[in-house]
Amino acid sequence: MDSFLREFKDKNRAELLWLRALYQCVVGLVGPEPSPPAEHRVVLLALGAVRALRQTLGSHCDALPLSYRPVSVCELVRRQLVPCCSQLTWSNSQYCEWAADAERLQPEDVALPRENLLLVGYITDREIETSECDGILRAKDANASVNCMMISPSPMWLDQFVLFPSWSFIPHRSCGLIQDMKGHLEIGASPIPLVLQGASQNLQGTFTDLLGVGEAASHRHRGVRLHVCGHVSAVCPLLEIAGKRLFCFSLREGENSVPVVVPVSHWSTGLFLLQGVLTRVLDAEGGLFELDGKVGLCVAYQPLQEMACSFRPGAQIELHNAHFLHRPSPHGPAALLCLCLRSSLRVTAFSRVQSKPLACPSPTTALLRVLLQNHLGISQYLWLCHCVTMLKERLCPRWIRAERVAVVAGRVLSCLLPPDPHSWQCRRDIYMEMLEEPHSCPLSQYRESDPQVDLLSVEQLRLWMEAESWASLSLPSLLPPSAPHLTRAELNPLLSWSVDTRGAWSLPIPLVVVGVLGACVRRGCLQLRDQTGSVDLVAVERRGGSYGAVSDTAWLGRLVCVQHLTLVMEKFLNTDFPSWTQLDQDLITHRHCRVYIQLCVDDLQVLSPWSGTMSFRDALQQEAGAAGNQGTSRDRKGMGGNSAGKSDREQPEEPTTTGARQQDRKERARQEEDETPAPAKKPRRADDWSHLEQEEDWSSEAGGQEQDHSLPRAQRSHVQVQQRSDTTAPSACVSLAFCVESKDGLTSQNIHAAAAETGHSVCFRMSIVVLGDVQRWKENPRNCPLESRESAGGALPKMDVQFVGSSVCWFPLLHPGSAYRLVAPHTQDPTLLCGTPVSVKQGVVLHSAPSLLIQPHWRFYTLPPSPRLSGLLQEARPRKHAILSVSEVLYCSTLLDLVSFEGLISQRTHLQQKGRTAGHPQNHGPKGLPVSVRLTVQDLSSPGQWIHVYLDLSERLYIPGLLPGARVLFSAFQCVVSRQDPPGPRPPTVLLGEWVQDGAQRCIVGQVRVHIVVLLFLQLQWTCSLCGSIFKQDSCTRSTSSCTSHSAVFQAEAKAAVEDGSGEAHVWFPSHLTAPLLALGAAEWEGLQRSVRVRGHVRVHRGRNVVDAADLDDPLLHYLSCLCMCAAVCRPLTLSCQLKHRSQKALHLQDGSIQPKRVPRGDREFVTRVASPLQLTCTELSEWEPCL
């Protein structure tokens, strides 16, 4: 150092101290304290640094920049934790102007702060550890290195000690980037070498044989070295293929061009045409940016190299050979510049603001890997980026790790986008894409083929359905044709409930939702969830040619893409409309709705393919093949005797199955490591059960209980103890296989799973048939096929199972006739699953089964089909409550108090009951609205047979999905006689003669083609819409109390004698069918109503061929009397009718005897036996011309 300081004897003390600091910085640049022979080199470098300073500040300036502190690369990286810049030649006014200009261009960001630091370093393009050239420029010293981004790099700077007069440092730790490098330098001005070198270069020969482009293109021989000159027409980006870095460019001369491939270890420059300022980062991971606030830029098809770190808002760039696309996708900018492998990009000026650097995207990132593997077009890729953004907001981090979102988005795209025959499915030739003329690449083959769907969140889906349904509410459309004849008491119940359904796939823009299947504890139903909200779910599964309720518990926790779904919104209204003409929505006192979706799980696209769901599906498909292999494996008893050390479980019977399970377990572990969503970072609520299948580690509260030695010996013998261990393994558990015999509905009772809980809890009870003994496992068997040791011989015991509180989440998945495995984790005590028997005294016979209270941490797994399980299910099939049809319930030979039957809902009616509202506080139903429901259920094979089902939901949870057209199983319903006969479903065509003989056993509703013989009765009247009394002129005639109503409805009723050649019947016609029956037009019917309003009511009685002379004095009565027998009325008609209740009873009690009847014909009289006419009510009328 002394020899260095002797060169500056004229300097003062402050300057000498500064020179000492500069010398120490150079020492840190070279390495440890140099040896005496090498000290001369350090002195030369220090003197070169002083010379470089004078060259930068001006040769006339001899002063040293004492305000700038010399720093090494190591000190800069270690101590500078915030972005900064250093401009050696700038004054304070110049920096302030520069910063103000930067903040004007980027108002949302702050300009880089200025630090007076003097940086020296060594520039290299070799890795520090291996010293191999990788083409990445670095500034380093003896202890650290940092990547460098340069505007115009020059090979003359490589392997040189330099001074950096203008630079910016962007630390990556402050930006949250997880990368090896701790930051990067942005070199704004050319570095100045500290050691001067000669300008001469050894070119290794002369170019005496220089060729033009045209001559070089004519050479066809390989391996010939040529010297070519021409104009550079295109420079392709720097690529890394198989560990080798290269770039391509084209030389052009006239119409001729020749491509050149250059393996590189240095940076290169080229010709650029388009310029712009990077104003915003749209999607850093997807390589989407915004230029000049107007045009988008996509660099995904040309993965950025290390220069991506300098891609910050405010940077100026130049582009060459970029593709311009106009509106490639609704999810991207209207104008988009895209870079392909032939395009090139260069940063011409670094950003001046403190914007965050970008993580360098590469083909190894998930998003770009999906792009390359699926050969996506630009419209598809923009939709993929949009999908990634949406999924991050809705599923990350609760269900998906951030780094796995792109993989899930790629699966969503595969589900929604059918294979494109015109896509780039063949192997791409990147050299042809870069050099071929005319140019062809994936971007030049652009087509608008992105999924034409609307990807909604769960909350957006629910709000959309609510808005659409309430906006389309039309009260008149909810009323039947008889609405003009209904009073207020009859009208308002018809408007209290309605349903609106929308098929998501049938909309102009189909709706798609991605979510996690879970279960709601409060309502005991399935749900579809994401981080925005949840919506109730009614799900079915295909079973052969029909559908059934979902019984596979492995669906809980699955991440799915839902395309084929039906949105359902049930609307509940409290109304007080006087009549059908006054349907003002201001008279709606209360409105409420329930939104849920209906779907088939077979239509779901599983985005998290864990082994639970897949193994169950595979078992369904391989059941037939497994039956053939089962017989051979049962006899292999000696092969698994010593397999305790090889198997993860305790000595299974079938070694071949165990080997397969071990393989499945390894595969499942691999998939879970790659696919398992991230666990929630916040505590889950008590009713959050969407993670049931996701958690591998059971909760710490899942420890076993002490063995209850007070159990009877007979009960303890039900436990099979194979091996005892002093310590319980973390994954140890006990299990019980069973079949559900019956299940009660959900109720709210004062029952609790813990003693500290108070109030009412949602609960339900289930009766099961135990298939075998309680088993111990070293690890959770989940839904593996039933093993032989789990099934017991002899009689199968029964048990009552109680679900209270959070365990109610299993309600929608446990169904009678299905087999499950109950697992209690973290214990080896088999008595936990034995149930508690009822204590009895001596001499008392016990008929009740043991009871078991399900704990919240226990799990249920659906057993896959197998020959062994099928045999046990045949033996355990419940016979106490057989599943009947509607016809069997109607005409059962023995009267049953409780029946279970299956049918199709054809009609739903809400019944008003004063003072009855839905239960609270669980909000089982819409508060303040009717909760009594009447369902008309028809027979599946005989639509003419139907039955009423009355449901009182005041003390039960509301049941979604009870809609017309739904196939429903009703279990243990009380059988009583209905007193009301609403319109039936689609009736079959019958003859009156056959109907009168078979009666209600044939059908309750039917369609007949008859001839009207005569009208036996006709009544017309005006009725007060408020109290139901006769309304005369403009006032109500009620005498008992004053009625101030000024609205009335016109009501009519007629009775006709009809016949069809096989028999006769008396048919009653309601108000809305009286005018069509009388063949009156709208004007005639209105005139008749005006005439009747003067009197209030008119009644006409007629018998066959009989005319009452008293009616002839009244013109109105005379007109109606003639009308009842005229040819216009007595005509052929097609009628849809149903048996009146008293007719059903009469036909049921008749003993088959038919009374004689005299029929006069001219001068003769005939006696014949004719059955009594049927008493029918007409529900529909249409004209019919009989065939001659």
Order of alpha helices (4+ residues) and beta strands (2+ residues): alpha-alpha-alpha-beta-alpha-beta-alpha-beta-beta-beta-beta-beta-beta-beta-beta-alpha-beta-beta-beta-beta-beta-beta-beta-beta-beta-beta-beta-beta-alpha-alpha-alpha-alpha-beta-alpha-alpha-beta-beta-beta-beta-beta-beta-beta-beta-beta-alpha-alpha-alpha-alpha-beta-beta-beta-beta-beta-beta-beta-beta-alpha-beta-alpha-beta-beta-beta-beta-alpha-beta-beta-beta-beta-beta-alpha-alpha-beta-alpha-beta-alpha-beta-beta-beta
